[in-house]
Amino acid sequence: MERIGKILMTHPSWVLGLVFLALLGLPLALWRDMDALSHRAMERQSRSMNAVLTAVRGYYAENVIDRILHHDGNTQALHNYAQTPGAVPIPATLSLELGAKLADADTSVTYRFVSDFPFTNRAPHELTSFETHAIDTFRAAPEMGEILNEEGGSFLDHSVTVATPIRMTEACVACHNSHPESTKFDWAEGDVRGVQVVTIHQPIAQNIWTFRWLLTYLVLAGGGGILFAMMQFRLARNFATINDELSANNNFLADVSAKVSKYLEPQVYKSIFAGERDVSLTTERKKLTVFFSDIKDFTATTERMQPEELTALLNEYFTEMSRIAQDHGATIDKFIGDAIVAFFGDPSTAGPAEDARACVRMALAMQDRLEELETVWRQNGLEHPFRARMGLNTGYCNVGNFGSDMRMDYTIIGAEANLAARLESIAEPGGIVMSYETFAHAHDLIEAEPLAPQRFKGISREITPYRVIREPKSNVAISTHKDGDMLVVDLQGIDPSTREAIARAVNAELARQSGD
């Protein structure tokens, strides 16, 4: 039913069509019922009239004609009784003239008394095909006493024809076999001389007013149904227009929201559109783990690059770092030049400990990815690839919407957020430095060593930083270009084994140059 309802809502004209079909079907069904009712009524009427006429003719033959024939008097029974004073009509003449009288009295009833053996002084009867068929049928089956029916008429005029056999009686046989004007002289009692045919015509329209209350109800109900269907059709068209507008608006909003989502973190975007966060100037105090990173010697690295190259490289760096941040559930606060500010703990949190551990995992994954990109960037001709320093701190910050009613920014403020930036400033390129609380939550994930206690600007207490000790996944201290004679050596944090490798590489290159 739900599927049918959707189809009808999609095609409102079908509803109007179905209503019209239903309304047209009611009078048609009524008309068919009236036709059947009329047929049955006329059939009963014709049978009754035929029985009456037969009874009248029989009564006249037995009680009038027979008495006259067996009485010595001057009265005669003649077919042309009107020409003889004192004569009376024979039954056949009575039937013929009675039929004419009935026809004149009621045009809806036709009575015919016909035979294919009329007297010679009478005009031959013009038999219809039905009358001929009836005579032949009755003669073929003399014992048959059934009535043959024939329906006729048109859509607006119904008729029923009933035929019964005219069988010769003793008086009829005596008259016809001896009458000089008879065309057949070997009649026997029981022979079929002809048929008596009664036809009743009844225009169906005459019976319509019998159902005037039903017709009135149908007219009122049909009018109400049409009005309702037209209203529904109009409403459906309005709804279709509104749906089209809503679809267009939804598509527009979806497009706009997809564009807006590029400027917001997924967590913030989802919480706003889910109605979980009000767009108002409100903040709250929460324990967060703050991440801060920037690129070492960014200005010196990029001053030799064209703006287009720098833009492409920086966007690639931010894209890779943002993907890792999103994978670990971080909320990216902002990009400041080459710096990234992110935090864990709002708008969703797994608890201070898990937030800190997730931040550490993210920082490690970022450094690993930068090592992979460093090799690619060097092969692409970048002499000084990006190397990031990262600082992590766990503490209470104010987080929420800051700004004005016309323009606001979702961000964090507080000394603990500043401490993450200060820790990043003392980290070496490719290194990670964190506060003690962050280290305490993630000590089983990393190996770290404490640095000398320090005081940072804007921080009242003394801080003991912890430097993460990690082995690079790939040795990028030494690399050569496939095209060109250039050997690149990164002197940052070189250990004795690396120095030996550098010496071997330099000697090998010098030997190759001497051989060339």
C-alpha positions in Angstrom: 0.0 0.0 0.0 2.8 2.4 0.8 4.3 1.7 -2.6 1.0 2.4 -4.3 0.6 5.6 -2.3 4.1 6.8 -3.4 3.2 6.1 -7.1 -0.1 8.0 -6.8 1.7 10.9 -5.1 4.2 10.9 -7.9 1.5 10.8 -10.6 -1.4 12.9 -9.1 -3.3 12.8 -12.5 -3.7 9.1 -12.0 -5.8 9.8 -8.9 -8.1 12.1 -10.8 -8.4 9.5 -13.6 -9.2 6.7 -11.2 -11.9 8.9 -9.5 -13.5 9.7 -12.9 -13.4 6.0 -13.9 -15.1 5.1 -10.6 -17.8 7.7 -11.1 -18.4 6.6 -14.7 -18.5 2.9 -13.6 -21.3 3.6 -11.1 -24.0 4.8 -13.6 -22.8 2.1 -16.0 -23.3 -0.6 -13.4 -26.7 0.9 -12.5 -27.6 1.0 -16.2 -26.7 -2.7 -16.6 -28.8 -3.5 -13.5 -31.7 -1.6 -14.9 -31.3 -3.3 -18.2 -31.5 -6.7 -16.6 -34.4 -5.6 -14.4 -36.2 -4.3 -17.4 -35.6 -7.5 -19.3 -36.9 -9.8 -16.5 -40.0 -7.5 -16.0 -40.8 -7.5 -19.7 -40.3 -11.2 -20.0 -42.7 -11.8 -17.2 -45.1 -9.3 -18.6 -45.0 -10.9 -22.1 -45.5 -14.3 -20.7 -48.4 -13.2 -18.6 -50.1 -11.4 -21.6 -49.5 -14.3 -23.8 -51.1 -16.6 -21.3 -54.1 -14.2 -21.0 -54.5 -14.0 -24.7 -54.3 -17.7 -25.1 -56.9 -18.2 -22.3 -59.2 -15.6 -23.9 -59.0 -17.3 -27.3 -59.6 -20.7 -25.7 -62.4 -19.5 -23.7 -64.0 -17.8 -26.7 -63.6 -21.0 -28.8 -65.0 -23.3 -26.2 -67.8 -21.2 -24.7 -68.8 -19.1 -27.6 -68.0 -20.6 -30.9 -68.6 -24.2 -29.9 -71.9 -23.4 -28.4 -72.9 -21.5 -31.5 -71.9 -24.4 -33.8 -73.8 -26.9 -31.8 -77.0 -24.8 -31.6 -79.6 -24.7 -34.3 -79.9 -21.0 -34.7 -79.1 -18.3 -37.2 -75.9 -17.1 -35.5 -72.8 -17.9 -37.5 -69.0 -17.8 -36.6 -67.2 -16.3 -39.5 -63.8 -14.8 -40.2 -65.6 -12.0 -42.1 -68.3 -11.7 -39.5 -68.6 -7.9 -40.0 -70.2 -8.5 -43.5 -72.9 -10.9 -42.2 -75.6 -9.6 -39.8 -75.7 -11.6 -36.5 -72.3 -13.3 -37.1 -69.5 -13.5 -34.6 -65.8 -13.7 -35.2 -64.0 -16.9 -35.2 -61.1 -17.2 -32.6 -58.4 -16.4 -35.1 -60.2 -13.2 -36.2 -60.7 -12.4 -32.6 -57.0 -12.7 -31.9 -56.1 -10.6 -34.9 -58.5 -7.8 -34.1 -57.7 -8.0 -30.4 -54.0 -7.6 -31.2 -54.8 -4.4 -33.2 -56.8 -3.1 -30.3 -54.0 -3.8 -27.8 -51.5 -2.1 -30.1 -53.7 1.0 -30.4 -54.2 1.1 -26.6 -50.5 0.7 -25.6 -47.7 1.2 -28.2 -45.2 -0.6 -25.9 -47.1 -3.9 -26.6 -47.3 -5.6 -29.9 -49.5 -8.7 -30.5 -49.3 -10.7 -33.6 -51.4 -13.7 -34.6 -49.7 -15.0 -37.7 -49.8 -18.2 -39.9 -48.3 -19.3 -43.1 -51.8 -20.7 -44.2 -54.1 -17.7 -44.1 -57.6 -17.8 -45.8 -57.5 -16.9 -49.5 -59.5 -13.7 -49.0 -56.9 -12.4 -46.5 -53.5 -10.9 -47.4 -50.6 -13.2 -46.7 -48.9 -12.6 -43.3 -45.4 -11.1 -43.6 -43.5 -13.4 -41.2 -40.3 -12.3 -39.5 -37.4 -14.7 -39.4 -38.1 -15.3 -35.7 -41.8 -16.2 -36.4 -40.8 -18.5 -39.3 -38.2 -20.2 -37.0 -40.8 -20.5 -34.2 -43.3 -22.2 -36.5 -40.8 -24.6 -37.9 -39.6 -25.4 -34.4 -43.0 -26.1 -33.0 -44.0 -28.3 -36.0 -40.8 -30.3 -35.7 -41.6 -30.9 -32.0 -45.4 -31.1 -31.7 -45.1 -31.9 -28.1 -43.1 -28.8 -27.3 -45.0 -26.4 -25.2 -42.1 -24.1 -24.3 -42.0 -20.4 -25.2 -39.3 -19.1 -27.4 -37.8 -15.7 -26.4 -36.0 -13.2 -28.5 -34.3 -10.2 -27.2 -34.0 -7.1 -29.3 -33.8 -3.3 -29.2 -30.9 -0.9 -28.7 -28.9 0.5 -25.8 -31.7 2.9 -24.9 -34.7 0.7 -26.0 -35.1 -2.8 -24.8 -37.6 -5.4 -26.2 -38.6 -9.0 -25.5 -40.5 -11.2 -27.9 -42.4 -14.3 -26.8 -43.9 -16.9 -29.2 -46.3 -19.7 -28.4 -47.8 -22.2 -30.8 -51.4 -22.0 -32.1 -52.6 -25.6 -32.1 -55.7 -26.7 -34.0 -58.6 -27.8 -31.8 -61.5 -30.0 -32.9 -63.6 -26.9 -33.8 -60.8 -25.4 -35.7 -60.2 -28.6 -37.7 -63.8 -28.9 -38.6 -64.0 -25.3 -39.8 -60.7 -25.1 -41.8 -61.1 -28.5 -43.5 -64.6 -27.6 -44.8 -64.3 -23.9 -45.4 -64.1 -23.0 -49.1 -61.6 -20.2 -48.5 -59.2 -22.4 -46.5 -55.8 -23.1 -48.1 -55.3 -26.4 -46.4 -58.0 -29.2 -45.9 -56.1 -31.9 -44.1 -55.7 -30.3 -40.7 -55.6 -32.7 -37.7 -56.2 -31.9 -34.1 -53.0 -30.7 -32.5 -51.4 -29.4 -35.7 -49.5 -26.1 -35.4 -51.3 -23.6 -37.6 -49.1 -20.6 -36.6 -47.7 -18.7 -33.7 -49.0 -16.1 -31.3 -46.3 -13.5 -30.8 -46.2 -10.9 -28.0 -43.5 -8.2 -28.2 -43.0 -5.7 -25.4 -40.9 -2.6 -25.9 -39.7 -0.6 -23.0 -37.3 2.3 -23.2 -34.8 2.0 -20.3 -35.0 5.7 -19.7 -38.5 5.3 -18.5 -37.2 3.3 -15.5 -34.5 5.7 -14.6 -36.7 7.8 -12.3 -37.5 4.7 -10.3 -34.0 5.2 -8.9 -34.3 8.9 -8.5 -33.0 8.9 -4.9 -30.0 6.7 -5.9 -29.3 8.9 -8.9 -29.5 12.0 -6.7 -27.1 10.4 -4.3 -24.7 9.4 -7.1 -24.8 13.0 -8.5 -24.1 14.5 -5.1 -21.4 11.9 -4.3 -19.9 12.2 -7.8 -19.8 15.9 -7.5 -18.2 15.7 -4.1 -15.7 13.1 -5.4 -14.8 15.2 -8.4 -14.3 18.3 -6.2 -12.2 16.3 -3.8 -10.1 14.8 -6.6 -9.5 18.2 -8.1 -8.5 19.6 -4.7 -6.2 16.6 -4.2 -4.8 17.1 -7.7 -4.1 20.7 -6.9 -2.6 19.9 -3.6 -0.4 17.2 -5.2 0.8 19.7 -7.8 1.6 22.2 -5.0 3.4 19.5 -3.1 5.3 18.5 -6.2 6.4 22.1 -6.7 7.3 22.4 -3.0 9.2 19.1 -3.2 11.1 20.3 -6.2 12.0 23.5 -4.4 13.0 21.6 -1.3 15.1 19.2 -3.4 16.8 22.2 -5.1 17.4 23.9 -1.7 18.7 20.6 -0.2 21.1 20.2 -3.1 22.2 23.8 -2.6 22.6 23.3 1.1 24.4 20.1 0.6 26.8 21.8 -1.8 27.3 24.7 0.6 27.8 22.4 3.6 30.3 20.3 1.7 32.3 23.5 0.9 31.9 24.8 4.5 33.2 21.5 5.8 36.5 22.2 4.2 36.9 25.1 6.6 35.9 23.2 9.7 37.2 20.1 11.4 35.0 17.0 10.9 34.1 16.7 14.6 33.1 20.4 14.7 31.2 20.2 11.4 29.3 17.1 12.5 28.4 18.5 16.0 27.0 21.7 14.4 24.9 20.0 11.8 23.7 17.4 14.2 22.5 20.1 16.5 24.8 19.1 19.4 26.7 22.5 19.4 25.1 26.0 19.4 26.7 28.6 17.2 27.1 31.1 20.0 29.9 32.8 21.9 30.3 30.1 24.6 33.4 28.4 26.0 34.2 25.8 28.6 37.2 24.6 30.5 38.5 21.2 29.6 41.6 19.1 30.0 43.1 18.9 26.5 46.3 17.5 24.9 47.6 20.3 22.7 49.8 19.6 19.6 52.0 22.3 18.1 54.4 21.9 15.2 56.3 24.1 12.7 58.9 23.6 10.0 62.6 24.2 11.0 64.2 27.1 9.0 61.0 27.4 6.8 62.0 30.9 5.5 65.5 29.8 4.5 64.2 26.7 2.9 61.6 28.4 0.8 63.3 31.7 -0.2 64.9 30.0 -3.2 61.5 28.6 -4.4 58.9 30.2 -6.6 55.6 31.0 -5.1 53.8 28.3 -7.1 56.3 25.7 -6.1 56.1 26.7 -2.4 52.3 26.7 -2.5 52.2 23.2 -4.0 54.8 21.9 -1.5 53.2 23.4 1.5 49.7 22.2 0.5 51.1 18.7 0.1 52.7 18.9 3.6 49.5 20.1 5.2 47.4 17.5 3.3 49.6 14.6 4.5 49.6 15.9 8.1 45.9 16.6 8.1 45.1 13.1 6.9 47.2 11.6 9.8 45.5 14.0 12.3 42.1 13.0 11.1 42.9 9.3 11.3 43.9 9.7 15.0 40.9 11.8 15.9 42.6 15.2 16.3 40.8 18.5 16.0 42.9 20.8 13.9 42.6 24.3 15.3 44.4 26.3 12.7 47.3 26.6 10.2 49.6 29.5 11.1 52.0 30.0 8.2 53.9 26.7 8.3 52.7 25.8 11.8 49.9 23.4 12.8 47.9 23.7 16.0 45.7 20.8 16.9 44.2 19.3 20.1 42.5 16.2 21.6 39.6 16.3 24.0 36.9 18.4 22.3 34.3 18.2 20.9 34.7 14.5 21.6 37.0 12.9 24.1 38.1 9.4 25.2 39.4 10.7 28.5 42.6 12.7 29.3 44.9 9.6 29.2 43.6 8.2 25.9 43.6 11.7 24.4 47.3 12.1 25.3 48.2 8.7 23.9 46.4 9.4 20.7 48.3 12.7 20.3 51.6 10.9 20.8 50.7 8.3 18.2 49.8 11.0 15.8 53.1 12.9 16.3 55.1 9.7 15.7 53.1 8.9 12.6 53.7 12.4 11.3 57.4 12.2 11.8 57.5 8.8 10.1 55.6 10.1 7.1 57.9 13.2 6.9 60.9 10.8 6.6 59.2 9.1 3.7 58.4 12.4 2.0 61.9 13.7 2.6 63.3 11.0 0.3 60.7 11.8 -2.4 61.3 15.6 -2.1 65.1 15.2 -2.4 64.6 13.0 -5.6 62.4 15.8 -6.9 65.2 18.3 -6.5 64.3 19.9 -3.2 67.7 20.6 -1.5 66.3 21.2 2.0 63.1 19.2 2.5 60.7 20.1 5.3 61.7 18.8 8.8 59.2 19.5 11.5 59.6 20.1 15.2 56.7 19.1 17.5 55.6 20.0 21.0 52.9 18.3 23.1 51.3 19.3 26.4 48.4 18.1 28.5 46.5 20.6 30.7 43.4 22.7 31.2 42.4 25.1 28.4 39.4 27.2 27.5 37.8 25.8 24.3 34.8 27.1 22.4 33.7 29.9 20.1 35.7 33.2 20.4 35.1 36.4 18.5 31.9 38.4 17.8 28.3 37.7 16.9 29.2 38.4 13.2 32.4 36.4 13.1 33.6 33.8 15.5 36.4 31.2 15.6 36.4 27.8 17.3 39.7 27.6 19.1 41.6 27.2 22.4 43.3 29.7 24.7 45.3 29.4 27.9 48.8 29.0 29.3 48.8 25.2 28.6 48.2 25.8 24.9 51.1 28.3 24.9 53.3 25.7 26.7 52.9 23.3 23.7 54.3 26.1 21.4 57.2 26.7 23.8 58.1 23.0 23.9 58.0 22.8 20.1 60.6 25.7 20.0 63.2 23.6 21.9 62.7 20.5 19.8 65.3 19.6 17.2 64.2 19.1 13.5 62.4 15.7 13.3 62.1 15.6 17.1 59.2 15.5 19.6 59.2 17.2 23.0 56.4 16.9 25.5 55.5 17.8 29.1 55.7 15.4 32.0 51.9 14.8 32.1 51.8 13.8 28.5 54.8 11.6 28.9 53.2 10.0 32.0 50.1 9.0 30.0 52.1 7.6 27.1 55.3 6.3 28.7 54.7 2.8 27.5 54.4 3.9 23.9 57.7 5.7 23.6 61.3 6.0 24.9 62.0 9.5 26.2 64.7 11.3 28.2 64.2 14.3 30.5 65.9 17.5 29.6 67.1 20.1 32.0 64.3 21.9 33.8 63.4 25.2 32.1 61.3 28.3 32.6 59.3 29.5 29.6 57.9 32.9 28.9 54.3 33.1 30.2 54.6 30.0 32.4 55.0 30.6 36.1 56.2 27.1 37.0 59.4 25.3 36.1 59.0 22.8 33.3 60.9 19.5 32.8 60.6 18.7 29.1 60.9 15.1 27.8 62.5 14.5 24.4 61.3 11.4 22.5 64.2 9.1 21.5 63.3 7.5 18.2 65.3 5.8 15.4 64.6 7.1 11.9 62.9 4.5 9.7 65.1 5.4 6.8 68.6 6.7 6.6 68.2 10.0 4.9 71.4 11.6 6.2 73.1 10.6 2.9 71.5 10.8 -0.5 72.7 11.3 -4.1 70.8 12.5 -7.1 70.5 10.2 -10.1 71.0 13.1 -12.4 73.9 15.4 -11.6 77.0 15.1 -9.6 75.8 16.1 -6.1 76.1 14.4 -2.8 73.8 15.7 0.0 74.9 15.1 3.6 72.6 16.1 6.6 74.9 16.9 9.5 72.1 17.2 12.0 72.5 14.6 14.8 75.2 12.5 13.0 76.5 9.6 15.1 79.9 7.8 14.6 78.5 5.0 12.5 76.9 7.6 10.2 80.2 9.5 9.9 81.9 6.3 8.7 79.2 5.8 6.2 79.7 9.3 5.0 83.4 8.8 4.6 82.9 5.7 2.6 80.4 7.4 0.3 82.7 10.4 -0.2 85.7 8.2 -1.0 83.7 6.2 -3.4 82.4 9.3 -5.2 86.0 10.7 -5.4 87.3 7.4 -6.8 84.6 7.5 -9.4 85.4 11.1 -10.3 89.1 10.2 -10.6 88.3 7.2 -12.9 86.2 9.4 -15.1 
